[in-house]
Amino acid sequence: MRGALRTWAPAVLLAVTLALTAGCNRGREIRLSGETMGTTYHIRVVSGPSVDIDRLRQRIAWRLEEINRSMSTFRPDSEISRFNALGADGRGMRVSEDFWQVLEAARRVYRLTGGAWDGTVFPLVELWGFTHEMPPHSIPSPERVRAALGRVGFEHIRLLPGRRIAKQNPRVELDLASIAKGYGVDRIASLLRAEGFRDFLVEIGGEVLAAGRRRDGKPWRVGISRPEAGDDPDDIYRVLSLTDRALATSGDYRNFFEIDGRHYSHVIDPRTGYPVDNHVVSVSVVAPDCTLADGLATGLMVMGPRRGVALVDGLEGVECLIVVRKRDGTLVSFVSRNFRSFLE
């Protein structure tokens, strides 16, 4: 989790490409792409003929940079890095609106999932070797797992009046990599709406928000990769039709290790300290906003198919697809009540 955020590029817009497609009566389509948060982003906007493209590109770059300055653990001067360096003095620190909104969403996901998603889980991810600095080669002892668990627990993060945050346990640190990309998607979508656009697709690192419709008047089509290790990312498992919905996907099929024939996933249960062993290989969540979808996708990986679907069926406007690999290698899909309405 933290590894992705720690490698966010300091220069948010390193290489932007632009394509203009001649339009029909719904206008033309602008395509923007670049780098941010240690990954890439792609934006498609259906627009009229009088768009100031350079201005739009700059506004997107600055908005992504604001989010980077707030939540990148790679940057020692970011808000999250400064908070992590604090002790438990009770006063905490005042944070930006961006950081505050992500923490409110994080607290909601933590509570909804019963702690299966936890924004302080990084010490366990690091212990099990799922970082860039520590390649996974060994299984930690129970004593080391218990010690790392002493540094985990989102319940130790306090949200105080006046946009102030504090921690009750000085050893707890935040890492919001598993929810920040979704938040970035939502904020770019808000920027585009403020600019007057109604039809667009925003994607950051695979997390997506689709607003309105494509240039041809049809819903946006978004593919979910087949959850198989070694497969081409362009090998599509399912295709969804989305209008005014966000989609986030989490999986364990590209980041794991095996010892003595046993599979160890990078998805760690923050409550036990051990990688999940529920055979879930992929979770996709459709929700009204991408922040919620992003956090839930990780939380449902930990919860498993039955408890995960039961949770989603109780959430308004949220649907999910949970893919499980059986012992014989075949894939089985578990879906929430109305997920199939998005399938093509």
N, C-alpha and C positions, 0 to 999 in steps of 0.2 A: 504494500500500500504506500508506505512512505517513499520507497524507492522512486516511484514515478514522479512524485511531487518534488523530491530533492533534485531531480534533473531538469526542472523547468528551465527553459532558456532565459537568461537575463534579458536578451533582446527579443521582445515578444514577436515582432514581425520581421523575421529574418529573410524570408524569400516569398514575396507575394506575387501570385500570377493572376491575371485578369483576362476573362474571355467574355465577349459580347456576342450574343446570338441574335440574329435578325428576328424581329418579333412578328407575331400575328396580332390580332386585334386585342389580345390581352397584354401587349407590350413585349419587351425584350427580356432576356434573362441575363443577369449579371452573375458571374462566378468569381469568387474571391477565395484564395487559399493562402495558408502561411503556417508558421510554427508558434506554438505556445504550450506552456505547462509540460514541457518534455515530450510533446507529441505534435500532431498537426491539426489544423482546422480547415474546414471547407464550408463555404456559404454560397447558397444560390438564392438570388432575389429576383422576383418578377417585378419589373419596374416600367415606368414611362420613359420617354425619350430625354427628359431634361434633368437627369440625375448627375450631381457633382460626384463623380466616382472617387476622385482623389480625396475629397473631404470625407466621404463615407469610409474609405479605407483607413484614413488617419484616425477617425473616431473609434473604429473597431480596435485599432492598435492601442490607442490610449486606454480604452476600457479594459482590455486584456492585461495591460501593464498595471493598472490599478489593482486588479485582482491578484496578480503576481506579487505586488508589493505587500499585499495583505497576508496571503496564505502559502507562500512558498517557503518550506523549511530549508531549502537550499540557500536562501538569502539570509544572512545573519541580521540584517536590518529590517526584515519583514515583521509584521505584527505578530505572527504566530511564533517566530523565533524569539522575539522579545518576551512574549508571554511564557514560553517554555523555560526561559531563564529565570523567571520569577520564583520566589519562595512562596510559602503559604502564609502571607501576612494578613490576609483577610481583606485588604483594600483593593488588591488586584490592579487592573489598568483599564482605562477607557479605550474602546476600540471603534473602528470605522463601521459604517452601516453595512458594508459588505461582510465583514467578519461576523458582526452580530447576526445578520440574517442566516449565514451558514450555520452558526452555532444553534440558533433556534431550530433550524431544520434538523441538525444533527441530534439535538435533544429529543425531537419528536421521533426520529427513526430509532434511536436507542430505546425509547420507551415502547414504541410499537413492537419492536422485535424482541423485547425482553432481554436486551443486552447482547443479542446475537450480532448486531452491528455496534461497534464501539470505536470512537475516534481517538482513543488512547492506546490502541492495540499494538503500536509499532514495536515496543520492546520484545513482544513475542514473535513478531515477524522477523526481527533482527536475530533473535535467539535461534530460530529454526533455519537461518541462513538465506532468507528470501530478500536479500538486498544486493545492490551492485557490488558492495564492498566485501560481502561474505558469501561466496558460492556454497550451496548446500551439499554437505558431505557426511554429516553425522547427526545422530539423534541425541538431543540434550538429555541430561539426567533429570529425574523428577525433582531433585533439589533445585536445579537451575530453572526449571519451569515454575516452581513455586516462587522463587525469588523474582522472576520476571513478572509474575502475576501481581506482586506487590507494587508494581509500577503502572498497573492498568486499572481503569475504572472511570468511565465517563461521569459517574455519580459524584466524583470529586471535583468536577468542573461546576462552578457556581456562576449563574447569570444574574447580575445585580441591577438595580435601577440605574438609569442614566447611562446605559450601554457600557457598563463595567463588568469585567469578568475576573474571577479569582479561582484559586484552587485550594482545596482542603488538604490534599496530599502533595507536598512539595516535589515529590519524585515523579508525579504524573505529568506527561507532556502530550500535547495535541498533535495529531497528524490527520489532516482532512483530505488526503489524496483521493479517498474512495467516494467523495461527495463533491469535491471542488470543481471537477470538470463539468458535472451537471449544472452547478451554479453558474459557471462561466457561460454555458449554453443559454441559460435563462436570461442572463444579463445582456448578452448580445441580442437575443430576441427582443428584449425590452427596448434596447437602443434602436433596433430596426423599426419597431412599432412607433417609437417617438419620432422617427424620421418620416413616418407616413406610409411605410410599407405594410402590406397585409398578407402577402403571399411570399413565403420564403422557407428555406431549409437551413438550419444551423447544425453543424456537427463538429465536436471537439473530441478527438481520441476515441471515436466510436459512439459517443453519447449524442443523441439527436433530438432536436425539436422541429416539428413540421407545422407551419402555420399556413392557413388558407390552402391554396391549390397550386398546381404546376401551371406553366404557361399555356398548356393545352386544356386547362380546366379540370383535369383529373387529379385525384388525391396523389400526394407524394408516395413513392414506392421506396421502402427501406428494407434491405436484406439483413438477415441474421446469419452469421457464418456457421458452417457446420462445426460442431464442437469435437473435433478430432485432432489429436496431436500430430503435427507434421503436415496437416492439410493446408492447401492454399487458402489464405484468408478470403479470397474471392469465391470460394466454393460455398454456395448459399444453401442453408438448411431450410429456412422459411423466408417468405417475402410478405411484408405487411403494407397495407394501405393506410396512411396516416393523414389526418386533417386536424389541426389544432390539438396535437398530442405530442408528448415526449416519449422517447424510448431509450432505455439504458440496458446494457448487457454485461454480465460478469461471468467469468468462466475459470476453470482450473486446468484446462487441457494444454496450456502452453507454458505453465510455470509450476513445475512439480519435480520431485525426485523420487527414486525408488531404491530401497535397500532390502535385500533378501526377499525380493518379489513383492514387497508391500509399497503401495502408492502413498506418498506424502504430499498433500496439496499445499499451495501457498495460502489458501484460505484458512485462517486460524480461528478457532472458536475462542473468543475473548473470555469466556466464562470458565473454560477448562484449561486453556493454555496449549491445547494440542490441535493439529490440523484436523479438519472435518473428515469424517469417514462415512459419509452417507450416500456416496456414489453419484452425487449431483455434479454434472460437468458444465452446465450452463444455465443461467437464469436471465430471462429478459423481462423487463417490467415496462408497461405502458402506463403513463400517468399524466395528469394535467401539467405538471412541471418536471423539468429534468433533474432538479436537485433531489426531489423525493424519489424519482425513478432510480437515480444513481445509487443513493444510499440503500434503498430497499433491495436492489439487485444483489448487493453484497450480503445484506442481512439474510436474505432468503437462501443464499448458498449455504449458510450455516444452519438455518432452521430445517432445511430439508423439504421434500415435496408436499407432504400432507399438511404439516403445520404451516408451511409457507402459503399454500393455496388457501387454506382456511383463513389466514390473516388477510390476504388480499381480497377474498370474497366479502369481507366485512368493511372494506375501504371504498368509499364512493369515488368512481371515476378511475380506479386503478385495476389493471389486469396483469396477468403474468403467464409466462411459459417457463416451466422448469423441466430441464432435460436430464434424465438419469441413465447412466450406462449400466446395463445388467451384467451379470457375471459372464455371460457368453459373448459380451461385447456389443450387443445390439442396444440401440437407443430407444428410450421410452419417454414420451412427452406427458407431462401433467400440466393442465391448463386451468385457469380460473374460469368463473362462470361465463363470462362474455368475451374471452380472449379471441375465440374463433371469428368474431365479427370483424377483426382486423386482418385476417388472413386472406391472401389472394387465391 
